[in-house]
Amino acid sequence: MKKIVLASNNSKKIKEIKDILNGLEYEVYSLNDMDINIDVEEDGITFEENSKKKATEIYSYLKKRGEDNFLVLADDSGLEVDSLNGAPGVYSARYAGEHGNDYKNNIKLLEEMKGFKGDDRKARFVCVISLVDENGETKVVRGEVDGYIIEELKTEGGFGYDPLFFYEGFNKTFGEASSEEKNAISHRGNALKKLKEIL
């Protein structure tokens, strides 16, 4: 069975990707599973730049280590708010200054959007996935989902900005949705559906 190495150590993101890719003839491994302790610096100015950089650096590392018959998948994703000129964008995970502090990021976003009403609260989740195949060739797919940012933090469900992202199709936030519901329509789900066709 072929190996897909996810260029991530975000356990919630890994679970989501594994769930969505379930049923394919691939075994999915995290960086941890592969005993890789590399933190690729995400210094690109677009999701695509960051996801390509993560995928190619991990691919090169594994090749040098002598691995073969594997693919590397890297995802860069985040939230874009139109009325904040696309912020937090590529800085979504470190919006409040500390990488991966979901609570602080959510509070900062609410502060920045104080007084915004109606369409000014429109936002979208974006996910760009880069896949480096066995031949070292990179394919890129993009998924998006539109919603609104609610005005207060009510729940802790999901991760990232899920508790604030209201999806009209569910009439609730991603934080309140089940993982099955979310995976069916999410930005990552949409990108991975395109990727499944490539795989």
ChimeraX commands (.cxc) that place a marker at each C-alpha (Angstrom):
marker #1 position 0.00,0.00,0.00 radius 0.5
marker #1 position 1.30,3.45,-0.92 radius 0.5
marker #1 position 2.18,5.95,1.77 radius 0.5
marker #1 position 0.86,9.50,1.97 radius 0.5
marker #1 position 2.90,11.59,4.38 radius 0.5
marker #1 position 1.05,14.61,5.76 radius 0.5
marker #1 position 3.40,17.54,6.29 radius 0.5
marker #1 position 1.71,18.39,9.59 radius 0.5
marker #1 position 1.70,17.69,13.30 radius 0.5
marker #1 position -1.69,19.33,13.89 radius 0.5
marker #1 position -3.58,16.33,15.32 radius 0.5
marker #1 position -7.05,17.74,14.58 radius 0.5
marker #1 position -6.13,18.58,11.00 radius 0.5
marker #1 position -4.56,15.12,10.53 radius 0.5
marker #1 position -7.71,13.39,11.83 radius 0.5
marker #1 position -9.85,15.45,9.45 radius 0.5
marker #1 position -7.68,14.61,6.43 radius 0.5
marker #1 position -7.53,10.90,7.36 radius 0.5
marker #1 position -11.33,10.79,7.72 radius 0.5
marker #1 position -11.89,12.43,4.32 radius 0.5
marker #1 position -9.31,10.27,2.49 radius 0.5
marker #1 position -10.67,7.10,4.11 radius 0.5
marker #1 position -11.37,4.38,1.56 radius 0.5
marker #1 position -8.44,5.19,-0.73 radius 0.5
marker #1 position -5.69,2.63,-1.26 radius 0.5
marker #1 position -3.20,4.69,0.73 radius 0.5
marker #1 position -1.89,4.63,4.24 radius 0.5
marker #1 position -1.76,8.09,5.79 radius 0.5
marker #1 position 1.11,9.08,8.10 radius 0.5
marker #1 position 1.80,12.25,10.06 radius 0.5
marker #1 position 5.30,13.73,10.43 radius 0.5
marker #1 position 5.34,12.22,13.93 radius 0.5
marker #1 position 4.54,8.75,12.56 radius 0.5
marker #1 position 7.53,9.12,10.21 radius 0.5
marker #1 position 9.80,10.34,13.01 radius 0.5
marker #1 position 10.33,13.69,11.26 radius 0.5
marker #1 position 11.02,16.63,13.52 radius 0.5
marker #1 position 11.04,19.50,11.03 radius 0.5
marker #1 position 9.07,22.70,11.38 radius 0.5
marker #1 position 8.93,24.24,7.90 radius 0.5
marker #1 position 8.80,28.01,8.16 radius 0.5
marker #1 position 5.60,29.30,6.58 radius 0.5
marker #1 position 6.93,32.57,5.18 radius 0.5
marker #1 position 4.94,32.66,1.93 radius 0.5
marker #1 position 2.42,35.40,1.27 radius 0.5
marker #1 position -0.18,33.02,-0.18 radius 0.5
marker #1 position -1.67,29.72,0.97 radius 0.5
marker #1 position -0.30,28.14,-2.22 radius 0.5
marker #1 position 3.29,29.27,-1.54 radius 0.5
marker #1 position 3.16,27.88,2.00 radius 0.5
marker #1 position 1.60,24.54,1.09 radius 0.5
marker #1 position 4.05,23.99,-1.80 radius 0.5
marker #1 position 7.01,24.86,0.40 radius 0.5
marker #1 position 5.94,22.43,3.15 radius 0.5
marker #1 position 5.29,19.60,0.68 radius 0.5
marker #1 position 8.55,19.99,-1.27 radius 0.5
marker #1 position 10.77,20.38,1.82 radius 0.5
marker #1 position 9.37,17.24,3.45 radius 0.5
marker #1 position 9.57,15.35,0.14 radius 0.5
marker #1 position 13.27,16.31,-0.28 radius 0.5
marker #1 position 14.02,15.30,3.30 radius 0.5
marker #1 position 12.43,11.86,2.87 radius 0.5
marker #1 position 14.21,11.30,-0.45 radius 0.5
marker #1 position 17.57,12.12,1.15 radius 0.5
marker #1 position 16.71,9.72,3.95 radius 0.5
marker #1 position 16.34,6.98,1.35 radius 0.5
marker #1 position 12.56,6.54,1.45 radius 0.5
marker #1 position 10.70,5.61,-1.71 radius 0.5
marker #1 position 7.15,4.90,-2.90 radius 0.5
marker #1 position 5.54,7.76,-1.01 radius 0.5
marker #1 position 3.65,10.98,-1.69 radius 0.5
marker #1 position 3.70,14.11,0.45 radius 0.5
marker #1 position 0.59,16.14,1.10 radius 0.5
marker #1 position 0.70,19.60,2.67 radius 0.5
marker #1 position -2.19,21.88,3.39 radius 0.5
marker #1 position -2.21,25.56,4.17 radius 0.5
marker #1 position -5.51,26.99,5.14 radius 0.5
marker #1 position -7.09,29.88,6.90 radius 0.5
marker #1 position -9.86,32.37,7.15 radius 0.5
marker #1 position -10.37,35.41,4.92 radius 0.5
marker #1 position -12.67,38.24,5.97 radius 0.5
marker #1 position -13.54,40.60,3.10 radius 0.5
marker #1 position -14.06,43.64,5.30 radius 0.5
marker #1 position -10.61,43.09,6.87 radius 0.5
marker #1 position -9.00,43.04,3.38 radius 0.5
marker #1 position -8.65,39.25,3.51 radius 0.5
marker #1 position -7.15,39.09,7.02 radius 0.5
marker #1 position -6.25,36.97,8.94 radius 0.5
marker #1 position -5.40,35.01,5.74 radius 0.5
marker #1 position -2.04,33.23,5.83 radius 0.5
marker #1 position -1.58,34.50,9.39 radius 0.5
marker #1 position -4.72,32.71,10.63 radius 0.5
marker #1 position -2.90,30.34,13.02 radius 0.5
marker #1 position -0.82,33.15,14.53 radius 0.5
marker #1 position -3.20,36.08,14.20 radius 0.5
marker #1 position -2.95,37.06,17.86 radius 0.5
marker #1 position 0.83,36.58,17.87 radius 0.5
marker #1 position 1.11,33.12,19.40 radius 0.5
marker #1 position 1.05,30.21,16.95 radius 0.5
marker #1 position -1.93,27.89,17.40 radius 0.5
marker #1 position -3.68,29.72,20.26 radius 0.5
marker #1 position -7.21,29.33,18.89 radius 0.5
marker #1 position -8.88,31.16,21.76 radius 0.5
marker #1 position -6.69,34.27,21.49 radius 0.5
marker #1 position -7.05,34.29,17.68 radius 0.5
marker #1 position -10.85,34.13,17.98 radius 0.5
marker #1 position -10.95,36.95,20.54 radius 0.5
marker #1 position -8.70,39.14,18.38 radius 0.5
marker #1 position -10.91,38.54,15.33 radius 0.5
marker #1 position -14.04,39.53,17.29 radius 0.5
marker #1 position -12.27,42.69,18.48 radius 0.5
marker #1 position -11.23,43.61,14.92 radius 0.5
marker #1 position -14.83,43.12,13.71 radius 0.5
marker #1 position -16.57,45.02,16.50 radius 0.5
marker #1 position -19.42,47.07,15.05 radius 0.5
marker #1 position -19.46,45.16,11.72 radius 0.5
marker #1 position -22.99,44.10,10.73 radius 0.5
marker #1 position -24.65,41.97,8.06 radius 0.5
marker #1 position -22.60,41.47,4.90 radius 0.5
marker #1 position -19.59,43.12,6.54 radius 0.5
marker #1 position -19.26,39.90,8.56 radius 0.5
marker #1 position -18.94,37.70,5.45 radius 0.5
marker #1 position -15.92,35.38,5.47 radius 0.5
marker #1 position -14.57,32.31,3.76 radius 0.5
marker #1 position -12.38,29.43,4.77 radius 0.5
marker #1 position -9.72,28.64,2.16 radius 0.5
marker #1 position -7.63,25.48,1.91 radius 0.5
marker #1 position -4.83,24.94,-0.60 radius 0.5
marker #1 position -3.33,21.46,-0.77 radius 0.5
marker #1 position -0.08,20.61,-2.53 radius 0.5
marker #1 position 0.69,17.00,-3.36 radius 0.5
marker #1 position 4.19,15.94,-4.38 radius 0.5
marker #1 position 3.93,12.58,-6.17 radius 0.5
marker #1 position 6.45,9.73,-6.49 radius 0.5
marker #1 position 8.15,11.52,-9.39 radius 0.5
marker #1 position 8.60,14.75,-7.46 radius 0.5
marker #1 position 5.87,16.53,-9.42 radius 0.5
marker #1 position 3.60,18.93,-7.55 radius 0.5
marker #1 position -0.14,19.23,-8.03 radius 0.5
marker #1 position -2.17,21.93,-6.29 radius 0.5
marker #1 position -5.89,22.01,-5.45 radius 0.5
marker #1 position -7.96,24.68,-3.72 radius 0.5
marker #1 position -11.21,24.49,-1.75 radius 0.5
marker #1 position -13.36,27.23,-0.24 radius 0.5
marker #1 position -16.53,27.59,1.79 radius 0.5
marker #1 position -18.44,30.82,2.51 radius 0.5
marker #1 position -20.01,31.87,5.78 radius 0.5
marker #1 position -20.32,34.63,8.35 radius 0.5
marker #1 position -18.47,35.49,11.55 radius 0.5
marker #1 position -20.84,35.54,14.52 radius 0.5
marker #1 position -20.59,38.32,17.09 radius 0.5
marker #1 position -19.54,36.38,20.17 radius 0.5
marker #1 position -17.64,33.23,21.09 radius 0.5
marker #1 position -20.26,30.80,22.37 radius 0.5
marker #1 position -18.79,27.32,22.02 radius 0.5
marker #1 position -15.41,25.63,21.95 radius 0.5
marker #1 position -16.19,23.03,19.27 radius 0.5
marker #1 position -13.98,22.21,16.30 radius 0.5
marker #1 position -10.65,24.03,16.01 radius 0.5
marker #1 position -9.24,27.25,14.64 radius 0.5
marker #1 position -12.06,29.66,13.85 radius 0.5
marker #1 position -14.76,26.96,13.73 radius 0.5
marker #1 position -16.63,28.34,16.79 radius 0.5
marker #1 position -17.08,31.72,15.03 radius 0.5
marker #1 position -17.77,30.54,11.47 radius 0.5
marker #1 position -21.52,30.39,10.80 radius 0.5
marker #1 position -22.52,28.29,7.80 radius 0.5
marker #1 position -26.01,29.10,6.49 radius 0.5
marker #1 position -26.55,25.61,5.04 radius 0.5
marker #1 position -26.37,24.17,8.58 radius 0.5
marker #1 position -27.85,27.20,10.35 radius 0.5
marker #1 position -25.05,26.78,12.91 radius 0.5
marker #1 position -21.32,27.28,13.29 radius 0.5
marker #1 position -18.65,24.80,12.23 radius 0.5
marker #1 position -17.92,24.46,15.95 radius 0.5
marker #1 position -21.46,23.17,16.51 radius 0.5
marker #1 position -21.46,20.88,13.46 radius 0.5
marker #1 position -20.47,17.22,13.63 radius 0.5
marker #1 position -17.20,16.28,11.95 radius 0.5
marker #1 position -19.20,14.35,9.30 radius 0.5
marker #1 position -21.30,17.44,8.49 radius 0.5
marker #1 position -18.27,19.70,8.36 radius 0.5
marker #1 position -16.11,17.35,6.27 radius 0.5
marker #1 position -18.88,17.07,3.65 radius 0.5
marker #1 position -18.80,20.78,2.77 radius 0.5
marker #1 position -15.70,22.34,4.34 radius 0.5
marker #1 position -12.87,24.07,2.52 radius 0.5
marker #1 position -10.60,21.13,3.34 radius 0.5
marker #1 position -13.28,18.66,2.32 radius 0.5
marker #1 position -13.74,20.44,-1.02 radius 0.5
marker #1 position -10.00,20.53,-1.71 radius 0.5
marker #1 position -9.58,16.87,-0.74 radius 0.5
marker #1 position -12.46,15.83,-3.04 radius 0.5
marker #1 position -10.50,17.35,-5.95 radius 0.5
marker #1 position -7.36,15.63,-4.68 radius 0.5
marker #1 position -9.15,12.26,-4.51 radius 0.5
marker #1 position -9.84,12.51,-8.25 radius 0.5
marker #1 position -6.12,13.05,-8.87 radius 0.5
marker #1 position -5.17,10.12,-6.61 radius 0.5
marker link #1:1,2 radius 0.2
marker link #1:2,3 radius 0.2
marker link #1:3,4 radius 0.2
marker link #1:4,5 radius 0.2
marker link #1:5,6 radius 0.2
marker link #1:6,7 radius 0.2
marker link #1:7,8 radius 0.2
marker link #1:8,9 radius 0.2
marker link #1:9,10 radius 0.2
marker link #1:10,11 radius 0.2
marker link #1:11,12 radius 0.2
marker link #1:12,13 radius 0.2
marker link #1:13,14 radius 0.2
marker link #1:14,15 radius 0.2
marker link #1:15,16 radius 0.2
marker link #1:16,17 radius 0.2
marker link #1:17,18 radius 0.2
marker link #1:18,19 radius 0.2
marker link #1:19,20 radius 0.2
marker link #1:20,21 radius 0.2
marker link #1:21,22 radius 0.2
marker link #1:22,23 radius 0.2
marker link #1:23,24 radius 0.2
marker link #1:24,25 radius 0.2
marker link #1:25,26 radius 0.2
marker link #1:26,27 radius 0.2
marker link #1:27,28 radius 0.2
marker link #1:28,29 radius 0.2
marker link #1:29,30 radius 0.2
marker link #1:30,31 radius 0.2
marker link #1:31,32 radius 0.2
marker link #1:32,33 radius 0.2
marker link #1:33,34 radius 0.2
marker link #1:34,35 radius 0.2
marker link #1:35,36 radius 0.2
marker link #1:36,37 radius 0.2
marker link #1:37,38 radius 0.2
marker link #1:38,39 radius 0.2
marker link #1:39,40 radius 0.2
marker link #1:40,41 radius 0.2
marker link #1:41,42 radius 0.2
marker link #1:42,43 radius 0.2
marker link #1:43,44 radius 0.2
marker link #1:44,45 radius 0.2
marker link #1:45,46 radius 0.2
marker link #1:46,47 radius 0.2
marker link #1:47,48 radius 0.2
marker link #1:48,49 radius 0.2
marker link #1:49,50 radius 0.2
marker link #1:50,51 radius 0.2
marker link #1:51,52 radius 0.2
marker link #1:52,53 radius 0.2
marker link #1:53,54 radius 0.2
marker link #1:54,55 radius 0.2
marker link #1:55,56 radius 0.2
marker link #1:56,57 radius 0.2
marker link #1:57,58 radius 0.2
marker link #1:58,59 radius 0.2
marker link #1:59,60 radius 0.2
marker link #1:60,61 radius 0.2
marker link #1:61,62 radius 0.2
marker link #1:62,63 radius 0.2
marker link #1:63,64 radius 0.2
marker link #1:64,65 radius 0.2
marker link #1:65,66 radius 0.2
marker link #1:66,67 radius 0.2
marker link #1:67,68 radius 0.2
marker link #1:68,69 radius 0.2
marker link #1:69,70 radius 0.2
marker link #1:70,71 radius 0.2
marker link #1:71,72 radius 0.2
marker link #1:72,73 radius 0.2
marker link #1:73,74 radius 0.2
marker link #1:74,75 radius 0.2
marker link #1:75,76 radius 0.2
marker link #1:76,77 radius 0.2
marker link #1:77,78 radius 0.2
marker link #1:78,79 radius 0.2
marker link #1:79,80 radius 0.2
marker link #1:80,81 radius 0.2
marker link #1:81,82 radius 0.2
marker link #1:82,83 radius 0.2
marker link #1:83,84 radius 0.2
marker link #1:84,85 radius 0.2
marker link #1:85,86 radius 0.2
marker link #1:86,87 radius 0.2
marker link #1:87,88 radius 0.2
marker link #1:88,89 radius 0.2
marker link #1:89,90 radius 0.2
marker link #1:90,91 radius 0.2
marker link #1:91,92 radius 0.2
marker link #1:92,93 radius 0.2
marker link #1:93,94 radius 0.2
marker link #1:94,95 radius 0.2
marker link #1:95,96 radius 0.2
marker link #1:96,97 radius 0.2
marker link #1:97,98 radius 0.2
marker link #1:98,99 radius 0.2
marker link #1:99,100 radius 0.2
marker link #1:100,101 radius 0.2
marker link #1:101,102 radius 0.2
marker link #1:102,103 radius 0.2
marker link #1:103,104 radius 0.2
marker link #1:104,105 radius 0.2
marker link #1:105,106 radius 0.2
marker link #1:106,107 radius 0.2
marker link #1:107,108 radius 0.2
marker link #1:108,109 radius 0.2
marker link #1:109,110 radius 0.2
marker link #1:110,111 radius 0.2
marker link #1:111,112 radius 0.2
marker link #1:112,113 radius 0.2
marker link #1:113,114 radius 0.2
marker link #1:114,115 radius 0.2
marker link #1:115,116 radius 0.2
marker link #1:116,117 radius 0.2
marker link #1:117,118 radius 0.2
marker link #1:118,119 radius 0.2
marker link #1:119,120 radius 0.2
marker link #1:120,121 radius 0.2
marker link #1:121,122 radius 0.2
marker link #1:122,123 radius 0.2
marker link #1:123,124 radius 0.2
marker link #1:124,125 radius 0.2
marker link #1:125,126 radius 0.2
marker link #1:126,127 radius 0.2
marker link #1:127,128 radius 0.2
marker link #1:128,129 radius 0.2
marker link #1:129,130 radius 0.2
marker link #1:130,131 radius 0.2
marker link #1:131,132 radius 0.2
marker link #1:132,133 radius 0.2
marker link #1:133,134 radius 0.2
marker link #1:134,135 radius 0.2
marker link #1:135,136 radius 0.2
marker link #1:136,137 radius 0.2
marker link #1:137,138 radius 0.2
marker link #1:138,139 radius 0.2
marker link #1:139,140 radius 0.2
marker link #1:140,141 radius 0.2
marker link #1:141,142 radius 0.2
marker link #1:142,143 radius 0.2
marker link #1:143,144 radius 0.2
marker link #1:144,145 radius 0.2
marker link #1:145,146 radius 0.2
marker link #1:146,147 radius 0.2
marker link #1:147,148 radius 0.2
marker link #1:148,149 radius 0.2
marker link #1:149,150 radius 0.2
marker link #1:150,151 radius 0.2
marker link #1:151,152 radius 0.2
marker link #1:152,153 radius 0.2
marker link #1:153,154 radius 0.2
marker link #1:154,155 radius 0.2
marker link #1:155,156 radius 0.2
marker link #1:156,157 radius 0.2
marker link #1:157,158 radius 0.2
marker link #1:158,159 radius 0.2
marker link #1:159,160 radius 0.2
marker link #1:160,161 radius 0.2
marker link #1:161,162 radius 0.2
marker link #1:162,163 radius 0.2
marker link #1:163,164 radius 0.2
marker link #1:164,165 radius 0.2
marker link #1:165,166 radius 0.2
marker link #1:166,167 radius 0.2
marker link #1:167,168 radius 0.2
marker link #1:168,169 radius 0.2
marker link #1:169,170 radius 0.2
marker link #1:170,171 radius 0.2
marker link #1:171,172 radius 0.2
marker link #1:172,173 radius 0.2
marker link #1:173,174 radius 0.2
marker link #1:174,175 radius 0.2
marker link #1:175,176 radius 0.2
marker link #1:176,177 radius 0.2
marker link #1:177,178 radius 0.2
marker link #1:178,179 radius 0.2
marker link #1:179,180 radius 0.2
marker link #1:180,181 radius 0.2
marker link #1:181,182 radius 0.2
marker link #1:182,183 radius 0.2
marker link #1:183,184 radius 0.2
marker link #1:184,185 radius 0.2
marker link #1:185,186 radius 0.2
marker link #1:186,187 radius 0.2
marker link #1:187,188 radius 0.2
marker link #1:188,189 radius 0.2
marker link #1:189,190 radius 0.2
marker link #1:190,191 radius 0.2
marker link #1:191,192 radius 0.2
marker link #1:192,193 radius 0.2
marker link #1:193,194 radius 0.2
marker link #1:194,195 radius 0.2
marker link #1:195,196 radius 0.2
marker link #1:196,197 radius 0.2
marker link #1:197,198 radius 0.2
marker link #1:198,199 radius 0.2
view
